[in-house]
Amino acid sequence: MTLRWEAFLDHVKERGEYGSRQEAERAARVVLALLGAHLVGEVRAQLAARLPEDFALILLNPLQSAEPLPPERFVRATAAWIEGATERTAAWDVSAVLSTVADAVGDALLQQILLQLPTGYDLLFGRPQPT
């Protein structure tokens, strides 16, 4: 089921404790663009189908990534794209967005997403995997 734009942003806003929906949208746009650069094929298409249309388009037209970024570098890249962000605030942004994504996609698709990402992304999605 696809989340509505307002519902998705409200979840991100609540989890990120943002003062406005605009702050939540800014974080969601950056994080989803970076995430889209790491996913390919059917997994990216299935994720896009579960996101509101505006965010699906961002995911499907990602920033270019030469290689998959480890989680720490993903957070640093997020900080670089959000004006005034630090690595600490970017980690908060990433967590707010990706935990909302995890709720929207369910466990089966999340497992497929995690298989395409370097080790450690499970923590960014708020779903620690057994080792």
Helices and strands as residue ranges (DSSP letters): H 5-16, H 21-36, H 41-49, H 53-60, H 71-81, H 87-115, H 121-124
